[in-house]
Every structure is written in C-alpha cells, then in structure tokens.
Amino acid sequence: MLKAIFWDMDGTLVDSEPLWEIATYELSERLGRRLTPELRESTVGGSLRHTIDVCASHAGVVLEEADYVTQRRIIYDRMAELMADQLVPNPGVQELLGDFRAAGLPMLVTTNTERELADPSIAAVGASYFSGSVAGDEVIHPKPAPEMYLEAARRVDVAPSDCLVFEDSHAGMTAARAAGCRVIGLADAGPEGVTLLKEIHGDTTFEGVTAEKVRDWFARLSV
C-alpha cells in the first residue's frame, strides 16, 4: 500500500537542470577548463562538492577548503539569479500534487540541493503540498547514498518499501533503490529495479497523471 511519496526536485518537480548546467559550465571555466558534455552529465544529481571536484580535476587544479567556500558562494548567487527569472513547476506537477494533498498522503521533497537554494525551488512549486523536505546539507552522505531516503522514511514513520520515489537522475534513482523504496524514473534509462515513467505513461512528464494511476503503478512496482 502506498503510504508516502518522496519527490526529487531538480529535473523532477522543476526544470532547474538547464540552470545548473549554465552555472556548472561557468564554474569549470573559472577553474581553468570547460567541462565536456559527458563530464557535465556526470555531475547531474550529485552534491555541489562533487560538482566542484569534477571541475577542479578536469582543470588539473587542487583546491583548498577556502576555495570550496568561495566557489559555493559564487554558484549559489548565480543560481538564485537564474531561478528568480526562469524557475517554474514542470507540466502536470501541481495537479498531481494537489490530488495527493487532498487525499492526505504524506509527501516530502528529497534533494541534494542545499537548503539555501532548496527552499526557493520548493516555493516555486508550492511548499503547502509537502509535509517537509530533506536537503543535501542535512545528511552526511547525499545521493547516490541511500541516507536521504532512509531519513525521509523515518520522518514519516513509514517503511521504505511503502514509499514511492520520483527521480530523474541516476544518482537519485540509485539512492532510492538502495534505501528499499519503489522508484519511478523520469529518464531514458535507470538502474535495475527502477520503472521508467515513459514505459508506463508514454511520456517523461506528469501531464495526464492522476493519483489513481500512481496508486495502480505502485502496486505493480518491484520492491
């Protein structure tokens, strides 16, 4: 029985990945060498520190701890600027959230984005839809580790196997499966045990998805 839903944010609830792409490429250029598209893809769904590490390694530079602080501040200021102008909920998201809120189902946002930027993103969707959220700087080991999803299940006092996760990144899908949750992926491919939205819905958006459909899907997902 479906007892809770955990929502990834970037790329799932909101289409912020193009904005992160801009900020990440700018970061790599500041550090001395623009990322390849493949390396940029490897940062999707990961922590900010991981992204900085990928950029630094590609540029052949070694960073001090103070450099991480500086780059984090630059990136967060840039993302706040981009989000203020361009961030909107993905198609069908608010309608589906409204269905589940009316049914009283607990829902949490689970994102590797740190709290400073997570809150504006959640507000762009509608914070009132959710019971709470777990941000990337509130766990010791962010995605792809399972800690975030185990913490989300603990907060709603529900077994992970009774929780559904919507995720678009490989890191996030991996984390959710490792935690024991059932997972629907908004991607063209996913780890073993993940069911892809396009396979059961014919699309990678939530347009036309209802709470009734999701409950039916959940009952057929592998644990």
ABEGO torsion letter per residue (X at the ends): XBABBBBBABGAABBAAAAAAAAAAAAAAAAGBBBBAAAAAAABGBBAAAAAAAAAAAAGBBBBAAAAAAAAAAAAAAAAAAAAAABBBBBGAAAAAAAAAAAGBBBBBBBABBAAAAAAAAAAAGAAABAEBBBAAABABBOABAAAAAAAAAAAGBBAAABBBBBABAAAAAAAAAAGBBBBBBBABBBBGBBBAAAAAGBABABGBBAAAAAAAAAABBX
